[in-house]
Amino acid sequence: MTRGLNRREFLELSAAAAGAAVCFNHRNLWGEQQKIAGSPLISPGCRRTRVRVARLYMGIPGCHWPKPTLDLKEEVAFYRGEFSRMKEDFADVDFPVDELVTSPAQAAAVRDRLAKVDGILVIQLSIGTWDILREILAAAQPTMVFARPYSGHEWVNYGELRRQPQGARMDCLLTGDTGQLAVAVRPFRAIHHLREARILNLTTRDFSDYAAAAKEKFGTEIKPVSLERMVAVYKGIDDREARVECDRWVKNAEKVVEPPAEEIFRSAKLALAFEKLLAEEDATVMTADCYGSMWDRTIKLPAYPCLGFSRLNNIGLGGICESDLRSAMTHIIFQGLVGRPGFISDPTVDESKGSIILAHCLGTPKMDGLRGTAAPYKIRTVMERQEGVVPQVEMRVGEKVTQAILVGMDTLRYFTGRIIGAPVGLEADRGCRTKIDVRVDGDIRKLWQNWAEGLHRQTVYGDITRELGFFCRFKDIRMIDEAA
């Protein structure tokens, strides 16, 4: 699978950006230079600040395992070399605490400095570190222990420690693959992204209870936006810039099927208005109540939001359908864990193939992330309304996917599968425009029998259940495999 933009590349691209009203440059969907308004993106889905990780090397001088001649400083130097080799994976990460800890007293001495980090990465170097680890865990921060083979025998107690209150926010990577150090920080990145996120919700509905719960649990801010303000921002967009954006979408589409040119133009202008509004609010995610309070026999906005939401997803921000705040939160988690956007869907089941068809009119070409290959798309109307403008995206057959939704603040429902079809030809005229047929890992009957908590789910490329598991453990979220 084509990887998304790595952290080093992202920082290089945004290095020239500074201050609160600067622009971020990268190659856009079609390879042209494009500016993203607002404060710089540090990594996909996150503005302003870098992830803060405490990196603690844990070892005992003069220990007999892995060998009596072990030099702790040489071990630390080895790992520093590995971090340098993988620097693109940590380009958005600061290590404000970065020390070799050789006694419980040393661990206790750094505890106050651990209070302001997103997570703690503990690298075990030798045997005899049990009391050091327990001192670190007393900081009650999300903690990932990385231990290569021969680093010590303490691992035999890690499973039990994870079941105890002191180890409730601890997990482990026991592996000789130092590339997994990058995996170790992913849940910390998602935690950071949620805390830094600001979601704009274009609606007249009251969502204050949900917003308060998200703020308390994750630090996420969800703000209302009025139709009047959105229209004013739209009117302030230069028509020439909107025409250029419109021409990009048309030029690179496989085909324009139904929408007239003027409707595509208005959709492109609204897309630029979404980006401008996010920049004004220093926000990263936009959603609109397009079938609710923003609907009156047709959309109240100057255009349907779909093209604009797809564009936000393409450029490392977030565009979410139907004021679905649960999907917005899940989108942020996906971007934090793997740097890729999600695809919201309305599913329908096909037991004959053991599959579930995930359908929504809005598709995102850059499902691989910013530097991934863009999928082909057609420009279509919204199927149910036979108006508006959406990119009908042909996603990649054979791709593993994870579908999930954050329910409330303490449950994540999910399942995985593989794309076996992308029925987006003109003859595939049932259901929403963008569709993927996913053969489920598990039992398709159990999936529909276990289904609860509404229709929408978010789908991301890749099997990311391991990363989700780490994140959910650190944030005290129960995971439910709906196909098990």
NUPA-565729 format. One record per atom (N, C-alpha, C): residue in one letter; x, y negated, z negated. Coordinates in steps of 0.02 Angstrom, whole numbers, plus 50000, padded with zeros to 5 digits. Last residue first. Layout:
BEGIN
aXYZ
...
END
This chain:
BEGIN
a491275052649223
a491525058349183
a490965061149139
a491005040949284
a490955047049325
a491175053249288
e491245030649197
e490555031949214
e490465038349255
d492235029449065
d492265031949133
d491565034149153
i492425015848964
i491955021248979
i492025023149052
m493385008548835
m493335010348906
m492865016348914
r493224995448721
r493095002548733
r493015003748808
i494454984648664
i493904985548711
i493824993048725
d495524977948597
d495004981548561
d494374982048604
k496594973048668
k496044968348654
k495444971748622
f497434983848683
f497694977948649
f497134973048630
r496604992548754
r496844994448687
r497064988148649
c496444985748874
c495864986848830
c496074988848760
f497774986048924
f497434979648909
f496864980748860
f497964999948941
f498404996048896
f498054989548875
g496935002649034
g496945005848969
g497375002148919
l497304995249145
l496694993449109
l496684996449039
e498445002649179
e498514995649158
e497894993349120
r497795014749211
r498305014549159
r498385007449133
t496925011649316
t496645013649251
t497165013449196
i497095007649444
i497415003649392
i497155005449323
d497285012649597
d497065015649534
d497435012149478
g496885000349723
g497345003949680
g496995007249621
y495924985549740
y496354990649771
y496814993749719
v494434983849644
v495104981549660
v495494987249694
t492774978549618
t493224983649644
t493894980549663
q491534975649497
q492094972849535
q492554978649555
r489734977249504
r490384979349480
r490904975649521
h487994974349475
h488644972149499
h489224975749465
l486864979749403
l487054981949470
l487784980449487
g486704985149228
g486604981049287
g486934983749350
e486984994449124
e487224987549121
e487234984149189
a487405010649191
a487035006149146
a487314999149154
w487575027349240
w487575020349259
w487135016249212
n487515040849220
n487825036749167
n487775029249180
q486965045149338
q486605046449276
q486875042149218
w487915041549431
w487285037949432
w486875039149369
l488975049849381
l489065042649390
l488385039149390
k488505062649386
k488615059649320
k488685052049326
r488515063749524
r487875063949488
r487945061049418
i489865063149555
i489425057849579
i488755057849543
d491185066149452
d490535068949471
d490065063349492
g492825061949509
g492355064149457
g491715066649488
d493105049149607
d493495053749566
d493055055849508
v492055047149749
v492175045949678
v492635051249649
r492315039249897
r492235045849866
r492485045349795
v491525025149955
v492055027449910
v491885034349882
d491345014450084
d491085020850060
d491645024150020
i491084997250085
i491565002750083
i491215008850053
k490534982650173
k490384989050139
k490994993550139
t489804967250206
t490434970650192
t490284976850150
r488364964650215
r488814964650273
r489454968650261
c487144975650134
c487534969550142
c488064970250197
g485954986250222
g486344984050165
g486744977850182
r486144991250391
r485794991950327
r486244989650270
d486824991350510
d486424985350494
d486004986050431
a487964995850597
a487864997250525
a487464991550495
e488204990750721
e487674995750716
e487514997450643
l489294982850704
l488644979550714
l488064984450709
g490284990150571
g490114988850640
g489434985750647
v490604993550443
v490494986450456
v490394984950530
p490925004950340
p490395004250390
p490204996950402
a492235012450307
a492085005350302
a491565003750355
g492675026950209
g492355023750266
g492245016350253
i493305031050099
i493265035850154
i492925032950215
i494285025649968
i493865023350023
i493885028450080
r494195034449815
r494585032949875
r494095030849931
g494075029949639
g493925033849698
g494375031949755
t493515027349468
t493995026749523
t493765031049582
f492595016949353
f492735023349385
f493235022049441
y491995008949201
y492425009549260
y492365016449292
r491644996649079
r491415002449115
r491795002849181
l492184990648931
l492334990449002
l492134997049033
t491714980948791
t491624987148829
t491824985848901
d491704968848723
d492024974448691
d491964981048729
m490974958348763
m491674956848752
m492054962948726
g489874963048893
g489974959448830
g490714957748823
v490824972348999
v490154971748972
v490204968748902
l491724971149143
l491764969649072
l491064968249046
i491834983849262
i491474977849240
i491564977149165
a492614991649405
a492524990449334
a492094984349323
q493455002949511
q492874998549502
q492744997849427
t494875005149607
t494595005449539
t494015000649536
v495435014949746
v495135009049716
v494915010549645
k496535019649878
k496265020949811
k495985014349783
e496205019650052
e496455016049993
e496135018549929
g495585025250160
g496135028950128
g496405025850065
v495255010450251
v495075017450236
v495695021050210
r495214993950201
r495644999250226
r495415006150203
m493824983450257
m494344985650210
m494654992250233
e493304971550352
e493414978750360
e493994980850315
v492134959250303
v492824961650302
v492844969250311
q491314945950353
q491194953150348
q491864956650357
p491184930650279
p491664934950313
p491484942350301
v489644921650304
v490064925950263
v490594929350307
v488474908850300
v489084911250333
v489474915550283
g486674906450326
g487304905850291
g487884908750332
e485424919150357
e485694912450364
e486344912150325
q484744930450319
q484834929150390
q485024921750402
r484584935150193
r484284928550208
r484314926850282
e485234947450186
e484544946850160
e484194940550184
m486514944450248
m486044949250276
m485334948050252
v487204929450295
v487014933350237
v486444937950258
t488024930950456
t487564927850410
t487504932150347
r489804932250494
r489104934550495
r488674929950452
i491274935050573
i490884929750540
i490154931250550
k492324948950535
k491864945450580
k491524939950539
y494044953650507
y493374951550484
y492984948650543
p495454963450451
p495044960350503
p494344958750476
a496474959050308
a496024963650343
a495644959950398
a498144954050294
a497434952150294
a497034957150335
t499374961350194
t499094960750261
t498354959050256
g499964951350055
g499744957450088
g499474956050157
r500264940449982
r500734942250034
r500534948650071
l499134939649894
l499334934049936
l499794935949994
g498164955049901
g498514949649868
g498794944749919
d497414964149968
d498084966249948
d498454960949907
m496314957150008
m496234961749951
m496904964449927
k496054945950097
k496694947050063
k496614951350000
p494704944950143
p495224948150184
p495864949950146
t493294948650054
t493924944850049
t494454948250091
g491534946850087
g492144950750084
g492744946050080
l489854945350048
l490504942050044
l491064947050039
c488844955150041
c488974951550104
c489664948350104
h489224971349980
h489064964349966
h489214960450030
a489294987949922
a489094983249974
a488974976249945
l489865003849915
l489914997549880
l489824991949931
i489245019549903
i489365014149950
i489325007549913
i489955033749837
i489545027949822
i489735022549871
s489955051749860
s490215044949867
s489705039749845
g489755064849895
g490065063449831
g490325056349828
k489025066650006
k489745065650016
k490115064649950
s487755068049956
s487985072850005
s488725072350019
e487495057149873
e487715063349842
e487995068249893
d487735041349885
d487635046749934
d487915053149905
v487065026049817
v487395032649808
v487225037349865
t487565009049817
t487045013949833
t487385020749840
p487954993349732
p488085000149756
p487455003949776
d488514977949766
d487874981149749
d487904988349775
s490064970549711
s489654974749754
s488984976449722
i491544960649729
i490904961849695
i490454965849741
f493184963949726
f492624963749774
f491994965449736
g494604954749659
g494094959949660
g493574958749714
p496354951649699
p495664949749684
p495204955749684
r497914955149615
r497464956049672
r496754954149652
g498844956349512
g498914950949560
g498464951349620
v498714965649410
v499034967849472
v499064962449526
l498274959149291
l498604965649289
l498994967149352
g497714946849330
g498244947049281
g498634953649282
q496744951049421
q497294946849444
q497874946949395
f495914958349331
f496234961549389
f496844957549412
i495494947949244
i495874953649218
i496254957149275
i494774940149333
i495364937349300
i495804942949273
h493734949149364
h494174946649416
h494824943949386
t493084949749241
t493414955649267
t493914953849322
m492554936749234
m493044938949184
m493434945049209
a491694937449345
a492224932449342
a492764934449292
s490804947249307
s491254948649363
s491824943649364
r490194940149204
r490534946449189
r491024948249244
l489604929649274
l490164928149229
l490534934449208
d488974926349416
d489094932649379
d489724931749335
s488414917149503
s488534915349432
s488644921449388
e488484922949633
e487874923249593
e487964921749519
c490214927849657
c489514927149680
c489024926549621
i491704918849643
i491274924049614
i490554922749633
g493364916349678
g492694914449699
g492214920149684
g494924911049619
g494374915749612
g493714912749634
l496574910849688
l496104908349638
l495534913349632
g497344915249793
g497574916649725
g497154913649670
i496804913649918
i497374909349900
i497574910049827
n495724922349932
n496294923049976
n496904919249951
n494794917349841
n495104923849828
n495734924749870
l494464905549911
l494774905149845
l495124911749828
r493844911350025
r494474907450032
r494834906849964
s492714916949969
s493204921250001
s493874917650007
f492074905149929
f492294910049879
f492814914749907
g491814899250054
g492244895850005
g492504900649952
l490934908250109
l491574907150142
l492074903950093
c489844906950012
c490214913250024
c490894912250056
p488954896849979
p489624896649951
p490094902249973
y488014888750109
y488114894550066
y488844894450040
a487934870750098
a488044876950135
a488064882650084
p487544860750011
p487584859150083
p487704865250127
l486404869349898
l487054866649916
l487054864749990
k485234876249895
k485204869049881
k485864865549897
i484754888350016
i485254886049968
i485194878549958
t482964890850021
t483634891250051
t484114888250000
r482024892449924
r481864894749992
r482474894750038
d483094887149829
d482394884949837
d482194886249910
w484424889249714
w484044892049771
w483324889249770
m485144887549601
m485384883949661
m485004886249724
s484594896049508
s484424888949501
s484694884749559
g484844909049610
g484454907149552
g484294899749553
y485744912649702
y485084915549710
y484634913949650
c486874905549660
c486624904549729
c485944907649741
d487614898949552
d486984902549543
d486584902349608
a489364901349574
a488764897349584
a488144901749579
t491074899249521
t490484903349535
t489874898849541
m492834899049520
m492214895549535
m491664900549548
v494364897849432
v493814902049456
v493194897749465
t495294888949381
t495534894149427
t494974898149459
a495544871249345
a495224877749337
a495474882649390
d495704857549336
d496254861949318
d496004869049304
e494724849849388
e494594852549321
e495164856949296
e495254846649512
e495054841249466
e494974843649395
a495394859449567
a495984855449552
a495824849849502
l494064863149582
l494484867049537
l495104863049518
l493724853549678
l493404853349613
l493814857349562
k494514857649787
k494614851049757
k494324850649687
e493954870249814
e494654869749793
e494794863049760
f492654866249850
f492764870649792
f493484870049767
a492924858849965
a492654855449906
a492744859749843
l493314868650053
l493814863750032
l493584859949970
a492044874750064
a492624878550040
a493174873850016
l491284864750124
l491144866550054
l491724870550024
k491884865450250
k491934859250211
k491794860650138
a491474878150289
a492194876750282
a492304870450240
s490104876250295
s490374881150248
s491114879950236
r490014866950398
r489804865050331
r490084869850278
f490504875150505
f490854869050485
f490654867050414
i489514884850511
i490204886850493
i490594880750470
e488474876850554
e488434880050489
e489114882450466
e488904872950680
e488814867850629
e488774870850559
a488924885050753
a489544881450739
a489464876450682
p487854898050685
p488014892550731
p488624888650707
p488104915450651
p488074908550627
p488234903450681
e488214928950714
e487584925050711
e487674917550697
v489644932050752
v489044935550774
v488434931050773
v491224930150806
v490694926350772
v490034929150797
k492534941850785
k491944939750821
k491524935250777
e493724942450718
e493624946950774
e493044944550818
a494414926450675
a493894931450669
a493894936050729
n495274916150699
n495564922450675
n495044927950664
k494474905450740
k495024907850783
k495254914750763
v493624903350629
v493354905550692
v493904908650736
w494524899150529
w494094904950518
w493834907750584
r495104887950591
r495504893650569
r495084899950562
d494024879250610
d494344882250669
d494774888150650
c493774875650476
c493274879250515
c493594882850574
e494934868350450
e494784874450411
e494274878750448
v494764857850541
v495354862150546
v495224868750510
r493594852250489
r493584855050556
r494184859750567
a494024847650365
a493524853050367
a493504856250436
e494864837550408
e495154843250372
e494664849150373
r493884829250463
r494414831850505
r494754837950473
d493084825550357
d492794830050407
d493344832950453
d493664825650192
d493774822950259
d493514827950311
i492574826050057
i493044829850098
i493074826850168
g491544819649990
g492204816549990
g492724820150031
k490484828149993
k490454822250036
k491134818750041
y490914837149893
y490834839349963
y490854833350010
v490794829249780
v491454831549801
v491444833749874
a489394827849781
a489824821949787
a490534823849808
v488974840849762
v488814837549825
v489264831449835
m489444842849632
m489694846949685
m489564843649753
r488684833549559
r489404832749563
r489694836749622
e487394838849580
e487554832049601
e488314831049608
l487444851249518
l487364850949591
l487564843949617
s488694852249389
s488034850249414
s488034850349491
v489444865249299
v489524860149351
v488834858549379
p490024870949138
p489494869849188
p489694864449238
k491414881649101
k491124874949102
k490564874549154
i492264891848996
i491784892049051
i491384885549048
e493844897348946
e493364891748946
e492914892249007
t494514910448847
t494284908048913
t493774902548905
g494884916648732
g495124909848743
g494904906748808
f494344928848701
f494904928648747
f495224921748754
k493374927048596
k493724933448606
k494374932648645
e492924913748604
e493144916548540
e493574922748550
k492584912548739
k493084908048710
k493364911048646
a491584922048751
a492194922748790
a492754918448762
a490614916548664
a490904923048649
a491554924148687
a490324904548731
a490594904348663
a490934910948645
a489784909548850
a490394905448851
a490724905248782
y488624915848803
y489154919848834
y489814915948834
d487954904448754
d488114910048709
d488674914248738
s487794896148868
s488214894048812
s488404899748765
f487114896048983
f487564901748973
f488014900448912
d485664890849052
d486044890448990
d486464896748982
r485644885049223
r485464889849170
r485914888849110
t486044877849327
t485684874149275
t485474878749218
t487704879349399
t487044882049379
t486704877149333
l489214883649430
l488734879049460
l488024881849450
n490514884949326
n489884888349342
n489374883349365
l492224887649319
l491704882749333
l491074886249358
i493364893349200
i492874895249250
i492364889649258
r495014893949160
r494424889549155
r493984891349214
a496254903249070
a495764902449124
a495224897349107
e497144906348971
e497254900149008
e496694898549057
r496674918648926
r496714913048878
r496794906348915
l496814926349041
l496154925149012
l496164919148966
h498214926249056
h497784923449107
h497084921849080
h498624933348940
h498804926248950
h498344922949000
i498104945948967
i497894942348906
i498034934948913
a498824948849083
a498094948249086
a497824944549025
r500124949349029
r499954944349080
r499194943349085
f500034960248947
f500164953748917
f499984948148966
p499864970449042
p499304968748998
p499404962048962
r501194969449105
r500564967849140
r499974966449094
v502334973649043
v502114966749030
v501444965049063
a502494986949084
a502414985449013
a502154978449000
v502764986649217
v502094988749197
v501974986649124
a504114983349209
a503654978549239
a502934980149221
l504624994949155
l504644988849114
l504184983449142
q504625004449251
q504015003849212
q504034998049162
g505885004849300
g505405000849337
g504754999949299
t506535014349227
t506555007549201
t506105002749241
d506085029749193
d506005025049249
d505985017949222
g506045038249088
g506705036349113
g506675031449170
t504825035048960
t505015036649029
t505735034549043
l503525030948878
l504085035448865
l504315038248931
l502745017648826
l502965020348890
l503595024448876
c501385014548714
c502065016848727
c502145018748800
d500565002448606
d500565007948653
d501285009248675
m499654994748473
m500284997148500
m500155002448553
r498624991048393
r498794986648450
r499474988448479
a498585000548294
a497984999748336
a498124995448397
g499515003648198
g499695004648268
g499115003648316
q498865001148079
q499474997348094
q499664997948168
p497785010448078
p497665003248086
p498284999348106
q498205024748183
q498175021348119
q498065013848129
r498425029848306
r497765031048276
r497685027748208
r499745027148332
r499235023748373
r498535024548344
l500355036248247
l500375029148230
l499855025248269
e500175048148319
e499815047248256
e499805039848236
g501045045148426
g500345046748437
g499925045748375
y502285043348364
y501955037648395
y501215039048407
n502995053848315
n502505050748269
n502115045048302
v503855057248413
v503405062548390
v502875059848342
w504665046248434
w504075046948477
w503595052348451
e505805047048359
e505225043748329
e504595044848370
h506985051848407
h506455056748395
h505815053548368
g507805042948543
g507655044248473
g507085049248467
s508215042248672
s508275036148632
s508105037248559
y508065052948756
y508655053048711
y508705046748669
p507165044048881
p507365050448850
p508025049548811
r506705027048832
r506965031948880
r507095038648844
a505345017948783
a505875022448758
a506065027348813
f504475003948736
f504785007248794
f505365011448768
v502994998848666
v503635001948652
v503875005548715
m502094984248656
m502244989848700
m502944992348682
t500854976148565
t501554978448565
t501624984548610
p499934962348512
p499984967748561
p500714969748572
q500284959348336
q500244957048405
q500224963048452
a500554960848200
a499874961848225
a499774958848294
a501714960948130
a501534954548161
a500834954848192
a501924973848097
a501604969748047
a501424962848073
l502694979048196
l501974979848202
l501594975748151
i503964976548142
i503744972848201
i502984973148208
e503964986048041
e504024978948023
e503794974548082
r503914997648114
r503344996048070
r503374988648048
l505174997048176
l504554996548215
l503964994648172
i506014998848066
i506054992648106
i505404991648144
d505695011548026
d505525006047982
d505574999348018
w506175019048140
w505485019248119
w505295013248076
t507415021048194
t507115014348202
t506405013848175
g508185032348212
g508215028948149
g507875022148147
i508975032648376
i508605035648322
i508635031248260
s508955018948497
s509255024448458
s508755027348409
l508245009548570
l508915011448593
l509185017648558
q506705003848629
q507045008048581
q507715010448610
i506064988648650
i506454993548686
i506874997448636
v504534980848645
v505044983848603
v505414989248643
l503734966648682
l504034972348716
l504614974848673
i502274958948632
i502954960848610
i503164967048649
g501304944948692
g501414951948676
g502144953148659
d501194931448692
d500634935248719
d500694942648703
v501724922448543
v501844925948606
v501214929648628
k501684916748418
k501494912648475
k501634915948542
a502164925148321
a501464923048316
a501224919448379
l503484927748316
l503074932248357
l502344930048360
r504084920048224
r504164917948294
r503744922348341
d503864926948107
d503504920648117
d503544918348190
r504764937848123
r504044938848127
r503664932348139
v506114938248110
v505864935348172
v505094935348175
a506324944347987
a506554937547995
a506274934248058
a505914957448005
a505504953047963
a505684945747974
a506994961948079
a506334961848109
a505874957148071
q508004961147983
q508044957048043
q507364956448077
a507524970947894
a507594963947872
a507634959247931
p507614982847967
p506954980047951
p506994972747929
s508904981048093
s508684982648026
s507984979948015
t509254976648218
t509584982748193
t509384984548122
v508814969748368
v508594970348298
v508854976948271
l509254958148486
l509404964848462
l509244965048387
e508024947248564
e508554948848516
e508644956348507
d507114935048603
d507494939748645
d508114941948605
v505774924948618
v506124928948568
v506454934648607
p505374919848740
p505584915148688
p505924918548629
f505434923648890
f505584927848832
f505834923248775
d504204920649016
d504724918048971
d504814923048914
v503714925149178
v503764927149108
v504334923449074
d503644924949313
d503164920649277
d503184921849202
a504574934149353
a504704927249370
a504214922449336
f504634947549340
f504604943749277
f504684936249290
d504794953149461
d504224955549422
d504134951649357
e505964947649506
e505344945249536
e504734947449497
k506954954549436
k506764947949413
k506134945349445
m507534967149430
m506814966649443
m506544959649428
r508844964549396
r508704967949459
r507974967249479
s508654959249268
s508904954949322
s508754957949390
f508244970649201
f507784964949206
f508004960249262
e509424978049215
e508804980449245
e508294974849252
g510304970249139
g510434971349210
g509814973749247
r509734971949016
r509744965349045
r509884965649120
y510024985548998
y509334983449008
y509294976349038
f511434984748983
f511134988849035
f510424986549050
a511544976648870
a511794974148933
a511504978148992
v511044985448774
v510674979348788
v510884976548856
e512084994848779
e511404996848795
e510974990748813
e513144987148734
e513154989748802
e512464991948825
k512714985148604
k512784979348648
k512814981548721
l512764998048551
l512114994748559
l512154988748607
d513575011648599
d513715004548589
d513065000748603
l513755027848534
l513315023048566
l513505015948548
t514445038548486
t514835033048512
t514405027648545
p513515048448452
p513855044748399
p514245038648423
k511995047248546
k512675049748540
k513035045548487
p510635043448529
p510795048648577
p511525051048577
w511155048948373
w510735050748430
w510515044448465
h511845044348266
h512115050248299
h511705052348360
c512275026648240
c511815032348238
c512115038248276
g512975014648233
g513285020748207
g512825026748204
p511575003748218
p512295004648230
p512535011248199
i510015006548289
i510385007048226
i511125008048242
g508824996148379
g509305001448372
g509685001048307
m507874987748493
m507824990748427
m508314996648422
y507594972448564
y507974978748572
y508064981648502
l506204963448609
l506604965648553
l506934972348569
r505484950048675
r505854955948697
r506344957848642
a503924942548684
a504504943848639
a504834950348661
v503294932748813
v503394939548788
v504004939648742
r502164922748890
r502674922648837
r502714929648805
v501884916949054
v501754922049003
v502334922048953
r501754899149083
r502034905749095
r501854910549038
t500494887549140
t500974890149091
t501174897349108
r499774882149264
r500074878249209
r500634881849172
r498624895049315
r498934888549322
r499334886849259
c498314910549385
c498524907049324
c498874900549342
g498054917949499
g497534917449448
g497714913449387
p499674923049534
p498974923249558
p498474923149500
s500664911249438
s500594917749471
s499854918149492
i500614897649430
i501214901149406
i501234908149434
l500074885049532
l499944891849511
l500604895049490
p500124867849479
p500394873649515
p500154880249487
s498634857749484
s499244859849450
s499474866549479
g498014853449650
g497984854349578
g498644856449548
a497784862349805
a497764856349764
a497764858149690
i498854870349909
i498324871549859
i498344865749810
k499214869150081
k499294866450013
k498704868549971
q500014879450200
q499404876750172
q499534874550101
q500714884950351
q500824881750287
q500184878450262
e500024900150419
e500174893050423
e500314890250354
g499604913350412
g500314912050421
g500504904750426
w498284915150383
w498484916050453
w499204913850466
l498144912850246
l497874919050275
l498154920350345
n499694903950217
n498994905550204
n498794911750242
r501154902950128
r500874904850192
r500154907050181
h501094889050013
h501254895950031
h500974897250100
n501244876449891
n501304878349961
n501424885849967
f500284866049789
f500654872449792
f500654874749865
c500364849249732
c500114854349777
c500584860349778
v499824839549589
v500294841449641
v499994846949682
a499384833349469
a499034832349533
a499494833749591
a500134834949355
a499444837249353
a499084836649420
g501824841249380
g501324836449360
g500624839149369
a502494848749529
a502574846649460
a502034841549445
a503204859649649
a502604856649620
a502734854649548
a504284866349691
a504264859149705
a503674855649673
a504004879549660
a504514876049621
a504494868449632
s503144887949724
s502844882449685
s503354878249648
l503964897049787
l503494893349827
l503224887249790
e504624902449678
e505004898949729
e504554894449770
l503544908849614
l503864903149582
l504274899149631
f503254918949707
f502744914149689
f503054907849658
e504434926149710
e504224922749770
e503714917349754
r504394931149578
r504944926949600
r504734922849661
r503234939149578
r503264933149535
r503824928449556
n502594943749742
n502914945049678
n503044938449641
l501044946049819
l501584941349807
l501914942849740
g500694963849834
g500524956749833
g501134952549822
r501164977049950
r501144973849884
r500934966649890
t500274988850040
t500654982750042
t500594979149976
m500425006050000
m500005000050000
m500444993850000
END
